Structure formats: C-alpha cells, structure tokens
Amino acid sequence: MEELAQLRPYIPLLIPILLIQLALVIAALVDLLRREKTKGPKWLWVLIILFFNMIGPIVYFVVGRDE
C-alpha cells in the first residue's frame, strides 16, 4: 500500500498519458483492420502496435500505412 501512496502525486499526470496511449492503440488497430493493403503483414503490425507502447501506433501511422 505504501507504493500506491507514493504514486498518488503522479496520478494526474499518468491518467492523460494512459488515455492518449489507449486512443493511439485503438485508432491504429481500427485503421489497420479497415485498410486492405499495408506495408508488411497485418499480424506483424498488430504485434508492433500492441507491444511497443506509444511508439508502435506512431510507427504504424508513419511507416505501415500503404496509401
């Protein structure tokens, strides 16, 4: 419980960061599923988006989308 009490001052900073991260992941996954062609296999992009927090969705939007 002491660890949680130590995190209490940082919660107002952490909540917006977590919400932004969640929004990026959801937006990237929705875009990936709707798009017919991507640069690389879709299963690989799903792994990148899910396991590389914050960076994965951004990399997908910059590199992975095939216009």
N, CA and C of each residue as an Amber inpcrd file, in Angstrom:
protein
   201
   0.8080000  -1.1980000   0.0000000   0.0000000   0.0000000   0.0000000
   0.8490000   1.2580000   0.0000000   2.0510000   1.1750000   0.5650000
   2.9150000   2.3500000   0.5990000   3.3350000   2.7650000  -0.8040000
   3.5380000   1.7720000  -1.6850000   3.9200000   2.1030000  -3.0560000
   2.8130000   2.8820000  -3.7570000   1.5830000   2.4840000  -3.5140000
   0.4470000   3.1840000  -4.1070000   0.3450000   4.6080000  -3.5750000
   0.6250000   4.7920000  -2.3150000   0.6020000   6.1290000  -1.7230000
   1.7000000   7.0010000  -2.3200000   2.8250000   6.4050000  -2.6790000
   3.9100000   7.1740000  -3.2890000   3.5590000   7.5950000  -4.7120000
   2.7130000   6.8340000  -5.3870000   2.3100000   7.1650000  -6.7570000
   1.1940000   8.2050000  -6.8180000   0.5220000   8.4220000  -5.7240000
  -0.6320000   9.3220000  -5.7040000  -0.3420000  10.7100000  -6.3090000
   0.7900000  11.3530000  -6.0590000   1.0210000  12.6720000  -6.6660000
   1.1610000  12.6260000  -8.1880000   1.5090000  11.4680000  -8.7390000
   1.7370000  11.3520000 -10.1780000   0.4960000  10.9240000 -10.9530000
  -0.5600000  10.5590000 -10.2740000  -1.7650000  10.0760000 -10.9460000
  -2.3550000  11.1180000 -11.8990000  -2.4300000  12.4070000 -11.5480000
  -2.9580000  13.3840000 -12.5170000  -2.1170000  13.4840000 -13.7900000
  -0.8560000  13.1680000 -13.7220000  -0.0020000  13.1680000 -14.9100000
  -0.1310000  11.8580000 -15.6830000  -0.2790000  10.7530000 -14.9910000
  -0.3240000   9.4430000 -15.6300000  -1.6330000   9.1760000 -16.3690000
  -2.7330000   9.6530000 -15.8530000  -4.0320000   9.3670000 -16.4740000
  -4.1170000   9.9120000 -17.9050000  -3.7490000  11.1710000 -18.1830000
  -3.7990000  11.6340000 -19.5800000  -2.8470000  10.8680000 -20.4940000
  -1.6840000  10.5110000 -19.9970000  -0.7320000   9.7460000 -20.8070000
  -1.3140000   8.3820000 -21.1540000  -1.9190000   7.7230000 -20.1920000
  -2.5280000   6.4140000 -20.4450000  -3.7090000   6.5180000 -21.4040000
  -4.4950000   7.5870000 -21.2920000  -5.6250000   7.7690000 -22.2030000
  -5.1580000   8.0320000 -23.6320000  -4.0980000   8.8210000 -23.7820000
  -3.5320000   9.0680000 -25.1120000  -3.0070000   7.7690000 -25.7060000
  -2.3290000   6.9880000 -24.9000000  -1.7790000   5.7160000 -25.3590000
  -2.8900000   4.7730000 -25.7960000  -3.9480000   4.6950000 -25.0070000
  -5.0840000   3.8370000 -25.3410000  -5.7600000   4.3040000 -26.6320000
  -5.9270000   5.6060000 -26.7870000  -6.5440000   6.1460000 -28.0010000
  -5.6900000   5.8470000 -29.2300000  -4.3730000   5.9700000 -29.1090000
  -3.4800000   5.6610000 -30.2280000  -3.5770000   4.1920000 -30.6220000
  -3.5840000   3.3080000 -29.6460000  -3.6660000   1.8710000 -29.9310000
  -4.9880000   1.5410000 -30.6210000  -6.0880000   2.0610000 -30.0980000
  -7.3990000   1.7790000 -30.6910000  -7.4780000   2.3400000 -32.1060000
  -7.0300000   3.5710000 -32.3100000  -7.0790000   4.1810000 -33.6380000
  -6.2170000   3.4060000 -34.6320000  -5.0330000   2.9870000 -34.2110000
  -4.1440000   2.2390000 -35.1010000  -4.7420000   0.8810000 -35.4550000
  -5.3090000   0.1820000 -34.4780000  -5.8970000  -1.1320000 -34.7540000
  -7.1260000  -1.0170000 -35.6580000  -7.9630000  -0.0240000 -35.4290000
  -9.1440000   0.1750000 -36.2790000  -8.7060000   0.4940000 -37.7020000
  -7.7300000   1.3760000 -37.8590000  -7.2340000   1.7250000 -39.1880000
  -6.6250000   0.5020000 -39.8690000  -5.8720000  -0.2760000 -39.1280000
  -5.2390000  -1.4750000 -39.6820000  -6.2880000  -2.4710000 -40.1720000
  -7.3340000  -2.6750000 -39.4010000  -8.3640000  -3.6390000 -39.7930000
  -9.1870000  -3.1640000 -40.9870000  -9.3450000  -1.8750000 -41.1420000
 -10.1300000  -1.3370000 -42.2570000  -9.3250000  -1.2360000 -43.5500000
  -8.0310000  -1.1940000 -43.4530000  -7.1650000  -0.9920000 -44.6110000
  -6.9040000  -2.3230000 -45.3160000  -7.0320000  -2.3250000 -46.6470000
  -6.7930000  -3.5570000 -47.4020000  -5.3080000  -3.8650000 -47.5330000
  -4.5050000  -2.8580000 -47.8030000  -3.0780000  -3.0790000 -48.0230000
  -2.2630000  -2.3250000 -46.9800000  -1.2410000  -2.9970000 -46.4800000
  -0.2950000  -2.3670000 -45.5670000   1.1090000  -2.7370000 -46.0110000
   2.0700000  -2.0090000 -45.5200000   3.4650000  -2.3420000 -45.7870000
   3.8850000  -3.3980000 -44.7770000   3.8070000  -4.6380000 -45.1800000
   4.1160000  -5.7410000 -44.2850000   2.8510000  -6.4720000 -43.8760000
   3.0120000  -7.6390000 -43.2700000   1.8420000  -8.4200000 -42.8590000
   1.0840000  -7.7640000 -41.7000000  -0.2260000  -7.9010000 -41.7380000
  -1.0600000  -7.2790000 -40.7060000  -0.7790000  -7.8450000 -39.3220000
  -0.5200000  -9.1600000 -39.2260000  -0.2630000  -9.7670000 -37.9140000
   0.9630000  -9.1390000 -37.2650000   1.9690000  -8.7860000 -38.0810000
   3.1680000  -8.1570000 -37.5360000   2.8540000  -6.7540000 -37.0260000
   2.0150000  -6.0220000 -37.7600000   1.6380000  -4.6820000 -37.3150000
   0.8210000  -4.7330000 -36.0310000  -0.0210000  -5.7450000 -35.8820000
  -0.7790000  -5.8910000 -34.6290000   0.1840000  -6.0650000 -33.4620000
   1.1900000  -6.9140000 -33.6360000   2.1770000  -7.1230000 -32.5680000
   2.9390000  -5.8430000 -32.2520000   3.3520000  -5.1150000 -33.2760000
   4.0910000  -3.8630000 -33.0700000   3.2180000  -2.8470000 -32.3400000
   1.9770000  -2.7130000 -32.7720000   1.0630000  -1.7470000 -32.1480000
   0.8170000  -2.0890000 -30.6860000   0.6330000  -3.3640000 -30.3870000
   0.2800000  -3.7610000 -29.0240000   1.4650000  -3.8060000 -28.0680000
   2.6310000  -4.2180000 -28.5510000   3.7370000  -4.4660000 -27.6300000
   4.7560000  -3.3320000 -27.5290000   4.7180000  -2.3760000 -28.4430000
   5.6220000  -1.2280000 -28.3450000   4.7770000  -0.0010000 -28.0130000
   4.5080000   0.1580000 -26.7390000   3.6160000   1.2180000 -26.2660000
   4.0570000   2.5900000 -26.7520000   3.0940000   3.3880000 -27.1240000
   3.2320000   4.7520000 -27.6420000   3.9710000   4.7780000 -28.9750000
   5.0830000   4.0800000 -29.0840000   5.8820000   4.1180000 -30.3070000
   5.2470000   3.2540000 -31.4030000   4.7120000   2.0920000 -31.0480000
   4.1360000   1.1710000 -32.0310000   3.0480000   1.7900000 -32.8910000
   2.0220000   2.4060000 -32.2870000   0.9870000   3.0310000 -33.1140000
   1.5220000   4.1780000 -33.9770000   2.4420000   4.9450000 -33.4460000
   3.0160000   6.0540000 -34.2160000   3.8000000   5.5240000 -35.4040000
   4.5980000   4.4740000 -35.1890000   5.3620000   3.8630000 -36.2850000
   4.4070000   3.3240000 -37.3430000   3.3130000   2.7170000 -36.9240000
   2.3380000   2.2170000 -37.8960000   1.7860000   3.3630000 -38.7430000
   1.3790000   4.4590000 -38.1120000   0.8010000   5.5720000 -38.8670000
   1.8190000   6.2150000 -39.8080000   3.0840000   6.2340000 -39.4200000
   4.1080000   6.8710000 -40.2490000   4.6100000   5.9290000 -41.3460000
   4.8450000   4.6620000 -41.0100000   5.5060000   3.7390000 -41.9320000
   4.5630000   2.6840000 -42.5060000   3.6720000   2.1510000 -41.7100000
   2.9270000   0.9590000 -42.0850000   1.7660000   1.1380000 -43.0330000
   1.2190000   2.3170000 -43.0960000   0.0520000   2.5300000 -43.9520000
   0.4800000   2.5890000 -45.4060000  -0.2270000   1.8470000 -46.2470000
   0.0490000   1.8560000 -47.6810000  -1.0600000   2.6440000 -48.3580000
  -0.7340000   3.8240000 -48.8000000  -1.7430000   4.7210000 -49.3970000
  -2.2140000   4.2160000 -50.7310000
